[in-house]
Amino acid sequence: MPLILTRSKRYKESLKTQKLDMLPVDQAVTLLKTFKGTKFDQSVEVIFSLGIDPKQADQMIRSSVSLPHGIGKSKRVVAFCPEHLVEAAKAAGAVRAGGQELVATIEKENFTDFDVAISSPDMMRFVGRLGKVLGPKGLMPSPKAGTVTADIAAAVKEYAAGKVEFRNDSGGNVHTVVGKFSFDDAKLVDNINAIIASVKRLKPQTSKGAYFKKITLKGSMTPAVYINIQ
């Protein structure tokens, strides 16, 4: 039996002002803010539909970016690091930090109550054992995302403050949060332009045709607005 999606009255009201035209970033944000709000502060999201082949390793998109105005919430970060860096990692905002004992805890307890995992390069030979636990949840540290680094404290501080990590899915889409509905329009525009520039820089040399097929802006509970960056 097919799933029937029921939209709320608020969503249907917002559809009345929705435009299907592609708009410059500032106009897209202005239109988004006209949609009816909710009792909670919605996240604002950008979804890129990219002209890449996700099956090709050299066309995978994965990176991270510190947005100019953050995303409106802190993140829970764990750090895999040698003993002499543990206190610095915790002082920078890590909820847990440690070496082989932290790896063992995650293995035994299946502990994944965090948003980002940072690792020093020398710890990756131990962290690699956690692939089956962290991999499916997108939590495995990666040099491409900047989560494998010798500067543990700096990385923890950036991610705890809301640094955004993004990657493409199996359909060639990149989905990321760029702020909150309560943000000033100008701050959302700055953040959106920053993420667009970051994704643009990652265009694979082997991708053919249009790289940005579609860029969608939406709140957690709003219709879509389409961005034109030409």
ChimeraX attribute file (.defattr): number of C-alpha atoms within 10 A of each C-alpha:
attribute: neighborCount
match mode: 1-to-1
recipient: residues
	/A:1	3
	/A:2	4
	/A:3	5
	/A:4	6
	/A:5	6
	/A:6	7
	/A:7	9
	/A:8	10
	/A:9	10
	/A:10	14
	/A:11	17
	/A:12	15
	/A:13	13
	/A:14	19
	/A:15	15
	/A:16	9
	/A:17	13
	/A:18	18
	/A:19	15
	/A:20	10
	/A:21	11
	/A:22	17
	/A:23	17
	/A:24	14
	/A:25	20
	/A:26	17
	/A:27	17
	/A:28	23
	/A:29	24
	/A:30	14
	/A:31	16
	/A:32	26
	/A:33	17
	/A:34	11
	/A:35	22
	/A:36	15
	/A:37	18
	/A:38	13
	/A:39	5
	/A:40	8
	/A:41	15
	/A:42	17
	/A:43	20
	/A:44	24
	/A:45	19
	/A:46	23
	/A:47	17
	/A:48	21
	/A:49	19
	/A:50	22
	/A:51	20
	/A:52	25
	/A:53	17
	/A:54	17
	/A:55	11
	/A:56	10
	/A:57	8
	/A:58	13
	/A:59	19
	/A:60	19
	/A:61	22
	/A:62	18
	/A:63	19
	/A:64	18
	/A:65	21
	/A:66	18
	/A:67	21
	/A:68	16
	/A:69	16
	/A:70	22
	/A:71	22
	/A:72	16
	/A:73	12
	/A:74	16
	/A:75	21
	/A:76	18
	/A:77	26
	/A:78	25
	/A:79	30
	/A:80	30
	/A:81	24
	/A:82	15
	/A:83	12
	/A:84	9
	/A:85	18
	/A:86	20
	/A:87	15
	/A:88	16
	/A:89	27
	/A:90	19
	/A:91	12
	/A:92	20
	/A:93	25
	/A:94	28
	/A:95	17
	/A:96	17
	/A:97	25
	/A:98	21
	/A:99	21
	/A:100	16
	/A:101	11
	/A:102	19
	/A:103	19
	/A:104	15
	/A:105	11
	/A:106	17
	/A:107	16
	/A:108	9
	/A:109	8
	/A:110	12
	/A:111	13
	/A:112	15
	/A:113	11
	/A:114	14
	/A:115	15
	/A:116	23
	/A:117	26
	/A:118	32
	/A:119	29
	/A:120	21
	/A:121	19
	/A:122	15
	/A:123	19
	/A:124	19
	/A:125	9
	/A:126	14
	/A:127	23
	/A:128	14
	/A:129	13
	/A:130	17
	/A:131	14
	/A:132	11
	/A:133	16
	/A:134	20
	/A:135	12
	/A:136	9
	/A:137	11
	/A:138	15
	/A:139	18
	/A:140	22
	/A:141	25
	/A:142	17
	/A:143	14
	/A:144	12
	/A:145	19
	/A:146	17
	/A:147	26
	/A:148	23
	/A:149	19
	/A:150	14
	/A:151	15
	/A:152	23
	/A:153	21
	/A:154	15
	/A:155	25
	/A:156	30
	/A:157	20
	/A:158	19
	/A:159	28
	/A:160	22
	/A:161	20
	/A:162	23
	/A:163	22
	/A:164	22
	/A:165	19
	/A:166	18
	/A:167	18
	/A:168	20
	/A:169	14
	/A:170	11
	/A:171	13
	/A:172	19
	/A:173	20
	/A:174	19
	/A:175	17
	/A:176	18
	/A:177	24
	/A:178	28
	/A:179	27
	/A:180	20
	/A:181	23
	/A:182	15
	/A:183	16
	/A:184	12
	/A:185	16
	/A:186	13
	/A:187	17
	/A:188	26
	/A:189	20
	/A:190	16
	/A:191	21
	/A:192	24
	/A:193	17
	/A:194	17
	/A:195	22
	/A:196	15
	/A:197	12
	/A:198	16
	/A:199	21
	/A:200	12
	/A:201	9
	/A:202	13
	/A:203	17
	/A:204	16
	/A:205	8
	/A:206	11
	/A:207	15
	/A:208	10
	/A:209	9
	/A:210	10
	/A:211	16
	/A:212	18
	/A:213	12
	/A:214	17
	/A:215	21
	/A:216	18
	/A:217	22
	/A:218	23
	/A:219	22
	/A:220	15
	/A:221	18
	/A:222	23
	/A:223	18
	/A:224	23
	/A:225	23
	/A:226	24
	/A:227	22
	/A:228	15
	/A:229	13
	/A:230	7
